[in-house]
Amino acid sequence: MTSLTIELPEMPRIQKVIVTDDTLSADLSDGRTISVPLAWYPRLLQGSIEERNDWRLIGSGSGIHWHQLDEDVSLKNLILGQPSGESQKSFQRWLSSRLVAFP
């Protein structure tokens, strides 16, 4: 009996991130650029330009972290087209805390 083994290429890494008013884009090490609607990530959508641009790569480029917005987005979710999994209740609690902190 023979078996088929498929070798997957190495997972690409995020190299650059651009956040506009309506889009999150990530340039990858394999030459692709993945863009998703910013509406998929409500915390980013609610953030100021300064907060959106205050990101850092995590996991050697396998994710993005926004400290001021307490948001993490993984490359895997971008590739698979999966929006934020945060519950509406959690988001509303976070949004309420921002309104108190930044009236």
MDAnalysis code that builds the backbone (N, CA, C; Angstrom):
import MDAnalysis as mda
import numpy as np

u = mda.Universe.empty(309, n_residues=103, atom_resindex=np.repeat(np.arange(103), 3), trajectory=True)
u.add_TopologyAttr("name", ["N", "CA", "C"] * 103)
u.add_TopologyAttr("resid", np.arange(1, 104))
u.add_TopologyAttr("resname", ["MET", "THR", "SER", "LEU", "THR", "ILE", "GLU", "LEU", "PRO", "GLU", "MET", "PRO", "ARG", "ILE", "GLN", "LYS", "VAL", "ILE", "VAL", "THR", "ASP", "ASP", "THR", "LEU", "SER", "ALA", "ASP", "LEU", "SER", "ASP", "GLY", "ARG", "THR", "ILE", "SER", "VAL", "PRO", "LEU", "ALA", "TRP", "TYR", "PRO", "ARG", "LEU", "LEU", "GLN", "GLY", "SER", "ILE", "GLU", "GLU", "ARG", "ASN", "ASP", "TRP", "ARG", "LEU", "ILE", "GLY", "SER", "GLY", "SER", "GLY", "ILE", "HIS", "TRP", "HIS", "GLN", "LEU", "ASP", "GLU", "ASP", "VAL", "SER", "LEU", "LYS", "ASN", "LEU", "ILE", "LEU", "GLY", "GLN", "PRO", "SER", "GLY", "GLU", "SER", "GLN", "LYS", "SER", "PHE", "GLN", "ARG", "TRP", "LEU", "SER", "SER", "ARG", "LEU", "VAL", "ALA", "PHE", "PRO"])
u.atoms.positions = np.array([
    [0.848, -1.176, 0.000],
    [0.000, 0.000, 0.000],
    [0.893, 1.238, 0.000],
    [0.508, 2.217, -0.787],
    [1.260, 3.467, -0.823],
    [0.416, 4.573, -0.224],
    [1.090, 5.565, 0.251],
    [0.358, 6.718, 0.779],
    [0.908, 7.975, 0.137],
    [0.060, 8.933, 0.008],
    [0.429, 10.198, -0.601],
    [0.738, 11.190, 0.507],
    [1.902, 11.762, 0.435],
    [2.284, 12.777, 1.405],
    [2.397, 14.104, 0.679],
    [1.697, 15.076, 1.189],
    [1.751, 16.412, 0.606],
    [2.542, 17.296, 1.550],
    [3.584, 17.890, 1.023],
    [4.365, 18.808, 1.830],
    [3.848, 20.210, 1.588],
    [3.469, 20.852, 2.680],
    [2.969, 22.212, 2.575],
    [4.134, 23.186, 2.628],
    [4.045, 24.248, 1.857],
    [5.103, 25.252, 1.925],
    [5.090, 25.941, 3.285],
    [6.176, 26.567, 3.593],
    [6.262, 27.301, 4.853],
    [5.216, 28.405, 4.868],
    [4.609, 28.608, 6.020],
    [3.595, 29.646, 6.172],
    [4.249, 31.008, 5.966],
    [3.638, 31.856, 5.134],
    [4.208, 33.197, 4.951],
    [4.112, 33.997, 6.249],
    [4.784, 35.098, 6.280],
    [4.783, 35.999, 7.440],
    [4.317, 37.378, 6.993],
    [3.705, 38.088, 7.910],
    [3.308, 39.470, 7.638],
    [4.567, 40.329, 7.667],
    [4.688, 41.197, 6.678],
    [5.837, 42.097, 6.623],
    [5.448, 43.558, 6.817],
    [4.249, 43.908, 6.389],
    [3.807, 45.297, 6.460],
    [2.297, 45.320, 6.651],
    [1.827, 46.302, 7.399],
    [0.396, 46.440, 7.666],
    [-0.020, 47.866, 7.302],
    [-1.154, 47.967, 6.631],
    [-1.729, 49.275, 6.307],
    [-3.194, 49.244, 6.714],
    [-3.588, 50.247, 7.491],
    [-4.976, 50.357, 7.918],
    [-5.527, 51.680, 7.399],
    [-6.587, 51.599, 6.601],
    [-7.255, 52.805, 6.102],
    [-8.581, 52.951, 6.846],
    [-9.403, 53.873, 6.406],
    [-10.706, 54.061, 7.052],
    [-11.630, 52.867, 6.880],
    [-11.382, 52.038, 5.844],
    [-12.293, 50.925, 5.604],
    [-11.628, 49.584, 5.310],
    [-10.278, 49.530, 5.347],
    [-9.583, 48.305, 4.968],
    [-8.371, 48.036, 5.849],
    [-8.164, 46.751, 6.166],
    [-6.942, 46.274, 6.805],
    [-6.206, 45.455, 5.752],
    [-4.976, 45.851, 5.430],
    [-4.176, 45.143, 4.432],
    [-2.872, 44.680, 5.043],
    [-2.459, 43.474, 4.658],
    [-1.193, 42.921, 5.134],
    [-0.391, 42.440, 3.933],
    [0.831, 42.948, 3.812],
    [1.760, 42.461, 2.793],
    [2.494, 41.261, 3.375],
    [2.527, 40.157, 2.625],
    [3.110, 38.914, 3.115],
    [4.463, 38.644, 2.488],
    [5.234, 37.804, 3.154],
    [6.583, 37.464, 2.695],
    [6.591, 36.699, 1.376],
    [5.458, 36.120, 0.980],
    [5.412, 35.384, -0.289],
    [4.937, 36.244, -1.459],
    [4.814, 37.549, -1.218],
    [4.435, 38.470, -2.280],
    [2.965, 38.825, -2.332],
    [2.133, 38.105, -1.609],
    [0.698, 38.419, -1.601],
    [0.402, 39.618, -0.711],
    [-0.703, 40.272, -1.010],
    [-1.287, 41.277, -0.120],
    [-2.709, 40.832, 0.145],
    [-3.054, 40.740, 1.406],
    [-4.408, 40.345, 1.790],
    [-5.096, 41.567, 2.366],
    [-6.275, 41.879, 1.839],
    [-7.057, 43.012, 2.326],
    [-8.430, 42.512, 2.763],
    [-8.856, 43.002, 3.917],
    [-10.169, 42.633, 4.451],
    [-10.879, 43.904, 4.909],
    [-12.204, 43.859, 4.974],
    [-12.943, 45.040, 5.439],
    [-12.617, 45.343, 6.901],
    [-12.402, 46.603, 7.203],
    [-12.126, 46.995, 8.583],
    [-13.328, 46.688, 9.481],
    [-14.520, 46.657, 8.901],
    [-15.734, 46.341, 9.665],
    [-15.666, 44.962, 10.307],
    [-14.790, 44.082, 9.803],
    [-14.619, 42.764, 10.416],
    [-14.005, 42.869, 11.804],
    [-13.364, 43.980, 12.096],
    [-12.683, 44.180, 13.377],
    [-13.191, 45.472, 14.007],
    [-14.307, 45.390, 14.734],
    [-14.965, 46.589, 15.259],
    [-14.066, 47.481, 16.117],
    [-13.133, 46.894, 16.847],
    [-12.243, 47.740, 17.655],
    [-11.363, 48.610, 16.759],
    [-10.888, 48.044, 15.666],
    [-10.095, 48.840, 14.729],
    [-10.962, 49.910, 14.075],
    [-12.183, 49.543, 13.748],
    [-13.106, 50.483, 13.119],
    [-13.369, 51.674, 14.027],
    [-13.456, 51.436, 15.330],
    [-13.706, 52.497, 16.308],
    [-12.462, 53.289, 16.674],
    [-11.294, 52.760, 16.341],
    [-10.041, 53.412, 16.720],
    [-9.733, 54.644, 15.894],
    [-8.940, 55.523, 16.491],
    [-8.476, 56.709, 15.773],
    [-7.375, 56.296, 14.790],
    [-7.014, 57.197, 13.916],
    [-5.928, 56.933, 12.969],
    [-4.649, 56.606, 13.731],
    [-4.377, 57.369, 14.779],
    [-3.176, 57.135, 15.578],
    [-3.207, 55.751, 16.228],
    [-4.352, 55.354, 16.765],
    [-4.472, 54.037, 17.402],
    [-4.332, 52.914, 16.371],
    [-4.915, 53.086, 15.209],
    [-4.828, 52.065, 14.153],
    [-3.404, 51.892, 13.640],
    [-2.656, 52.982, 13.632],
    [-1.278, 52.931, 13.138],
    [-0.283, 52.513, 14.207],
    [-0.735, 52.302, 15.425],
    [0.131, 51.879, 16.526],
    [0.040, 50.355, 16.677],
    [0.591, 49.654, 15.704],
    [0.554, 48.184, 15.690],
    [1.973, 47.648, 15.757],
    [2.064, 46.365, 16.108],
    [3.351, 45.670, 16.046],
    [3.078, 44.232, 15.628],
    [4.068, 43.632, 14.974],
    [3.950, 42.231, 14.583],
    [4.229, 41.355, 15.794],
    [3.488, 40.278, 15.908],
    [3.691, 39.305, 16.986],
    [3.907, 37.926, 16.366],
    [4.489, 37.027, 17.148],
    [4.694, 35.658, 16.670],
    [5.527, 35.593, 15.410],
    [6.597, 36.382, 15.351],
    [7.479, 36.399, 14.170],
    [6.719, 36.685, 12.874],
    [5.713, 37.539, 12.962],
    [4.956, 37.908, 11.766],
    [3.728, 37.070, 11.501],
    [3.321, 36.259, 12.485],
    [2.108, 35.446, 12.298],
    [0.855, 36.151, 12.819],
    [1.023, 37.367, 13.319],
    [-0.119, 38.124, 13.806],
    [0.228, 39.588, 13.986],
    [-0.815, 40.374, 14.261],
    [-0.685, 41.811, 14.460],
    [-1.349, 42.148, 15.790],
    [-0.715, 43.039, 16.557],
    [-1.265, 43.455, 17.847],
    [-1.373, 44.974, 17.894],
    [-2.523, 45.464, 18.342],
    [-2.755, 46.883, 18.582],
    [-2.927, 47.060, 20.081],
    [-1.896, 47.565, 20.741],
    [-1.911, 47.688, 22.201],
    [-3.024, 48.628, 22.674],
    [-3.120, 49.801, 22.065],
    [-4.103, 50.789, 22.523],
    [-5.543, 50.319, 22.340],
    [-5.770, 49.450, 21.376],
    [-7.126, 48.967, 21.099],
    [-7.373, 47.576, 21.663],
    [-6.352, 46.975, 22.266],
    [-6.443, 45.620, 22.821],
    [-6.993, 44.645, 21.783],
    [-6.383, 44.674, 20.602],
    [-6.847, 43.843, 19.485],
    [-5.681, 43.046, 18.910],
    [-5.939, 41.794, 18.588],
    [-4.983, 40.925, 17.918],
    [-5.671, 40.317, 16.706],
    [-4.945, 40.271, 15.597],
    [-5.456, 39.648, 14.374],
    [-4.379, 38.687, 13.886],
    [-4.768, 37.442, 13.660],
    [-3.795, 36.446, 13.201],
    [-3.773, 36.383, 11.683],
    [-2.612, 36.037, 11.151],
    [-2.481, 35.838, 9.707],
    [-3.406, 34.716, 9.253],
    [-3.515, 33.679, 10.052],
    [-4.396, 32.562, 9.707],
    [-5.826, 33.059, 9.468],
    [-6.339, 33.906, 10.355],
    [-7.698, 34.418, 10.180],
    [-7.817, 35.296, 8.944],
    [-6.766, 36.069, 8.647],
    [-6.795, 36.880, 7.432],
    [-6.858, 35.990, 6.200],
    [-6.003, 34.975, 6.165],
    [-5.957, 34.069, 5.011],
    [-7.282, 33.324, 4.846],
    [-7.872, 32.889, 5.967],
    [-9.124, 32.126, 5.909],
    [-10.362, 33.016, 5.769],
    [-10.169, 34.332, 5.853],
    [-11.302, 35.246, 5.724],
    [-12.232, 35.213, 6.909],
    [-11.665, 35.076, 8.103],
    [-12.481, 34.999, 9.318],
    [-12.453, 36.333, 10.060],
    [-13.600, 36.957, 10.239],
    [-13.654, 38.211, 10.993],
    [-13.469, 37.974, 12.488],
    [-13.466, 39.043, 13.242],
    [-13.312, 38.966, 14.691],
    [-14.353, 38.027, 15.291],
    [-13.913, 37.256, 16.261],
    [-14.826, 36.353, 16.953],
    [-15.328, 36.934, 18.268],
    [-15.037, 38.218, 18.502],
    [-15.450, 38.838, 19.763],
    [-16.972, 38.935, 19.836],
    [-17.514, 38.615, 20.993],
    [-18.965, 38.694, 21.170],
    [-19.407, 40.157, 21.216],
    [-20.642, 40.376, 20.861],
    [-21.199, 41.734, 20.887],
    [-21.178, 42.283, 22.314],
    [-21.414, 41.418, 23.296],
    [-21.407, 41.847, 24.695],
    [-20.014, 42.335, 25.102],
    [-18.991, 41.587, 24.736],
    [-17.615, 41.978, 25.041],
    [-17.257, 43.280, 24.339],
    [-17.627, 43.413, 23.068],
    [-17.330, 44.635, 22.329],
    [-18.026, 45.832, 22.960],
    [-19.281, 45.680, 23.336],
    [-20.018, 46.789, 23.949],
    [-19.396, 47.204, 25.289],
    [-18.915, 46.233, 26.052],
    [-18.237, 46.535, 27.317],
    [-16.966, 47.343, 27.044],
    [-16.193, 46.921, 26.042],
    [-14.974, 47.636, 25.665],
    [-15.305, 49.046, 25.171],
    [-16.323, 49.167, 24.342],
    [-16.725, 50.459, 23.801],
    [-17.176, 51.397, 24.911],
    [-17.920, 50.874, 25.877],
    [-18.366, 51.684, 27.017],
    [-17.181, 52.194, 27.824],
    [-16.170, 51.355, 28.008],
    [-14.985, 51.783, 28.768],
    [-14.242, 52.885, 28.025],
    [-14.255, 52.873, 26.694],
    [-13.624, 53.939, 25.913],
    [-14.380, 55.234, 26.048],
    [-15.695, 55.155, 26.080],
    [-16.494, 56.370, 26.195],
    [-16.265, 57.059, 27.538],
    [-16.017, 56.265, 28.570],
    [-15.719, 56.817, 29.896],
    [-14.323, 57.437, 29.896],
    [-13.350, 56.746, 29.292],
    [-11.968, 57.197, 29.277],
    [-11.763, 58.384, 28.317],
    [-12.520, 58.405, 27.211],
    [-12.367, 59.456, 26.197],
    [-13.724, 60.099, 25.905],
    [-14.243, 60.876, 26.850],
    [-15.584, 61.455, 26.648],
    [-15.680, 62.410, 25.483],
])
